[in-house]
Amino acid sequence: MRVKKMSALALVVAAAGLSLTACGSSDGSSTSADTSASHTSASAAASSSTGGQDSTSTAGSSASGSSTGSTKGSGLTAQNQSATSGSMCKTDHLALSASATGVKNQIVVNLKNTGSGKCSMHGFPGVQLVGPDGLGDTGPDAARTDVSGSTVSIGPGEETRFLLRYIPSTSGSAKTYTRLSVTPPNEKVSEIVNLNDLAITIAAPSGGAPDVYVDPIGYHVGSGK
């Protein structure tokens, strides 16, 4: 009888222990699952929110960077184009005058930069003789010599020059010209230059060799350009 009672009591105690263990395991799993699920949901929400902000920020930075880069690039290109297209001397920003060279049958034409920036010229100017009766009284165009020229840059107030040579005539068919119509290199607009007492008298055009010649820009007088 004692053995049976002890066995029964042991069974009761063991059953109670198993029941407690089962309950504890069930509660722990539920709590753990709930905590894990809650943590996973929170992490997912936080990750989604953070990811959206980063994406917006990145896109904004990328767009801003692209826009800035494009603007800077365009600005530099525009500045380069403006600088290149504005470097050529324009007739409107040049004051022209004629003077003696000290050598017989030669005239030097001065071109002074009246603009606010440096400009440059290269090559031959166009020169046509003009008579005392105005633009309707024009003579021959000056022929180019075989002299080679170089690019000349002149700052505001500075000058460059070119040389005009001619073969004088004293015959009865000679014609006197008192002005020049000068077109700077690479320009289409001309300007009238008065010769005053440097008037040119050459033979009337006959279809033969020209009697007036022009050198390229860059004739030096003293320290001039």
Secondary structure, 3 states (H helix, E strand, C coil): CHHHHHHHHHHHHHHHHHHHHHHHHHHHHHHHHHHHHHHHHHHHHHHHHHHHHHHHHHHHHHHHHHHHHHHHHHHHHHHHHHHHHCCECCHHHEEEEEEECCCCCEEEEEEEECCCCCEEECCCCEEEEECCCCCCCEEEECEECCCCCCCEEECCCCEEEEEEEECCCCCCCEEEECEEEEECCCCCCCEEEECHHHCEEEECCCCCCCCEEECCCCCCCCCCC
